[in-house]
């Protein structure tokens, strides 16, 4: 299980260094990313929230960097395209985030483990679904197909996978905070706080000034 961002890299992005990652692929988040990959992840999360302000928020600033970060730093409800990807290494079957999924909702998996209520991540033509049957979890890659590939695992295994995914997210957040201190020094604290909110994690401690 990996927390992943669905990529949609805009052409000509030059506000900070980013890696070249194809659109409509997934970038796994962890503490192992290169600085350019962290920059790409921050770009994508900020881009998901780079939409026109409505009457309840101040307009976008004129400065290009402040304008791009505006939604990330001012919206109450943040969104990050992606979710949790589960791969069965023995078969190669991958359960991918769906069109109605977002990384900000990753804790819904914990509620699913606890209460067993069906968890859907999309709609036709591709509808990933998680179901619990007693102590067994079945992940159906596409419920729209009667012969869809599935992944089966125990509830205990899923709990372990979720714990690993949370560690990956926490490690990424710590890495992103360090990245922001170097690439966005004037925005380090609010950007880190916003990333913590979208990942539903505590913000890393701010380093003390020497």
C-alpha positions in Angstrom: 0.0 0.0 0.0 1.4 3.4 -1.1 0.0 6.9 -0.8 0.1 8.3 -4.3 -0.6 11.5 -6.2 -2.2 11.4 -9.6 0.0 13.6 -11.8 -1.1 16.3 -14.2 2.1 18.3 -14.8 1.6 21.7 -16.4 4.0 22.6 -19.2 6.5 25.3 -18.5 6.3 25.3 -14.7 9.2 27.4 -13.4 8.4 28.5 -9.9 10.8 25.9 -8.4 12.6 22.8 -9.7 10.5 19.8 -10.5 11.0 16.3 -11.9 9.6 15.3 -15.3 6.8 12.9 -14.5 4.1 12.0 -17.1 0.6 13.1 -16.6 -2.0 10.5 -15.6 0.6 8.4 -13.7 1.0 8.1 -10.0 3.8 9.5 -7.8 4.3 7.5 -4.6 4.9 9.7 -1.6 7.5 8.7 1.0 10.7 9.9 2.6 12.7 8.5 -0.3 11.9 11.2 -2.9 14.5 13.4 -4.5 14.3 17.1 -4.0 12.9 17.5 -7.5 10.2 14.9 -6.9 9.2 16.6 -3.6 8.9 19.8 -5.7 6.7 18.0 -8.1 4.5 16.7 -5.3 4.1 20.1 -3.8 3.4 21.6 -7.3 0.7 19.0 -7.8 -1.0 19.5 -4.5 -0.9 23.3 -4.9 -2.1 22.9 -8.4 -5.1 20.9 -7.3 -6.2 23.9 -5.3 -5.2 26.6 -7.7 -8.7 27.6 -8.7 -10.5 30.9 -8.9 -11.4 32.4 -5.6 -15.1 33.0 -4.9 -16.6 35.9 -3.0 -15.6 34.5 0.4 -11.9 34.7 -0.2 -9.5 37.5 -1.3 -8.5 37.5 -5.0 -5.3 35.9 -6.2 -2.3 38.1 -5.6 -0.4 39.5 -8.6 2.9 37.8 -7.7 3.1 34.5 -9.6 4.3 32.4 -6.7 1.8 33.9 -4.2 -0.9 33.4 -6.8 -0.1 29.8 -7.4 0.0 29.0 -3.6 -3.1 31.1 -2.9 -5.6 28.3 -2.9 -3.3 25.9 -0.9 -2.8 28.5 1.7 -6.4 30.0 2.0 -8.9 27.2 1.2 -10.6 25.5 4.1 -11.1 22.2 2.3 -8.0 21.1 0.4 -7.9 18.4 -2.3 -5.0 16.2 -3.6 -5.8 14.0 -6.6 -4.8 10.4 -5.7 -5.3 8.1 -2.7 -3.9 4.8 -1.6 -2.6 2.3 -4.2 -2.6 -1.4 -3.2 -0.5 -3.8 -5.2 -0.6 -7.6 -5.0 3.1 -8.4 -5.6 2.3 -12.1 -6.2 -0.1 -11.4 -9.1 0.7 -7.9 -10.2 -2.9 -6.8 -9.7 -3.1 -3.1 -8.6 -6.0 -1.5 -6.9 -5.8 2.2 -7.9 -7.5 5.4 -6.6 -10.6 6.2 -8.5 -12.1 9.4 -10.0 -13.9 10.2 -6.7 -10.9 9.5 -4.6 -8.5 12.0 -3.0 -5.5 11.6 -0.8 -7.0 13.9 1.8 -9.6 11.2 2.5 -7.1 8.4 3.2 -8.3 8.0 6.8 -11.6 6.7 5.4 -9.7 3.4 5.1 -9.5 3.2 8.9 -13.2 3.8 9.2 -13.8 1.1 6.6 -11.6 -1.4 8.6 -13.5 -0.5 11.8 -17.1 -0.5 10.6 -16.9 -2.6 7.4 -19.2 -0.3 5.4 -18.5 -0.6 1.6 -16.0 1.9 0.4 -16.3 3.1 -3.2 -13.7 5.3 -5.0 -15.3 6.0 -8.3 -18.0 5.4 -10.8 -18.5 4.0 -14.3 -16.5 3.2 -16.3 -14.1 2.3 -13.5 -15.4 1.8 -10.0 -12.9 0.5 -7.4 -14.6 -0.9 -4.4 -13.4 -2.2 -1.0 -15.6 -4.7 0.9 -15.2 -6.4 4.2 -16.5 -10.0 4.8 -15.8 -10.8 8.5 -12.0 -10.9 8.8 -11.4 -10.7 5.0 -11.1 -7.7 2.9 -11.8 -7.8 -0.9 -10.6 -5.0 -3.1 -12.3 -5.1 -6.5 -10.4 -3.2 -9.2 -13.5 -2.4 -11.2 -16.9 -3.3 -9.9 -18.4 -2.5 -13.3 -16.9 -5.8 -14.6 -18.1 -9.2 -13.5 -14.6 -10.6 -14.0 -12.7 -7.8 -12.5 -9.3 -8.6 -10.9 -9.5 -8.6 -7.0 -7.1 -8.5 -4.2 -8.0 -10.4 -1.0 -6.3 -9.8 2.4 -7.0 -10.1 6.0 -8.2 -7.2 8.2 -5.0 -7.5 10.2 -2.9 -7.3 7.0 -4.8 -4.2 6.0 -4.2 -2.5 9.3 -0.5 -3.2 8.9 -0.5 -1.7 5.4 -2.3 1.4 6.6 0.3 1.9 9.4 3.0 1.7 6.7 1.1 4.2 4.5 0.8 6.6 7.4 4.6 6.3 8.0 5.2 7.1 4.3 3.0 10.2 4.5 4.7 11.4 7.7 8.1 10.8 6.2 7.1 12.7 3.0 5.7 15.6 5.1 9.0 15.9 7.0 10.9 15.8 3.7 8.5 18.5 2.3 9.0 20.7 5.3 12.8 20.6 4.8 12.3 21.2 1.1 10.2 24.2 1.7 12.8 25.7 4.0 15.2 25.7 1.1 13.0 26.4 -1.9 10.1 28.4 -0.3 11.8 30.0 2.7 9.3 32.8 2.9 6.4 30.4 2.9 7.9 27.4 4.7 5.5 27.5 7.8 2.2 28.1 6.0 3.0 25.6 3.1 4.0 22.9 5.6 0.9 23.5 7.6 -1.3 23.3 4.5 0.4 20.1 3.4 -0.2 18.7 6.9 -3.9 19.5 6.6 -4.3 17.9 3.2 -2.5 14.8 4.4 -4.5 14.9 7.7 -1.3 14.7 9.8 0.3 16.9 12.5 2.6 19.5 11.1 6.3 18.9 11.8 7.8 21.1 14.5 9.3 24.3 13.1 13.0 24.5 13.6 14.2 27.1 16.1 16.1 30.0 14.7 19.8 29.9 15.7 
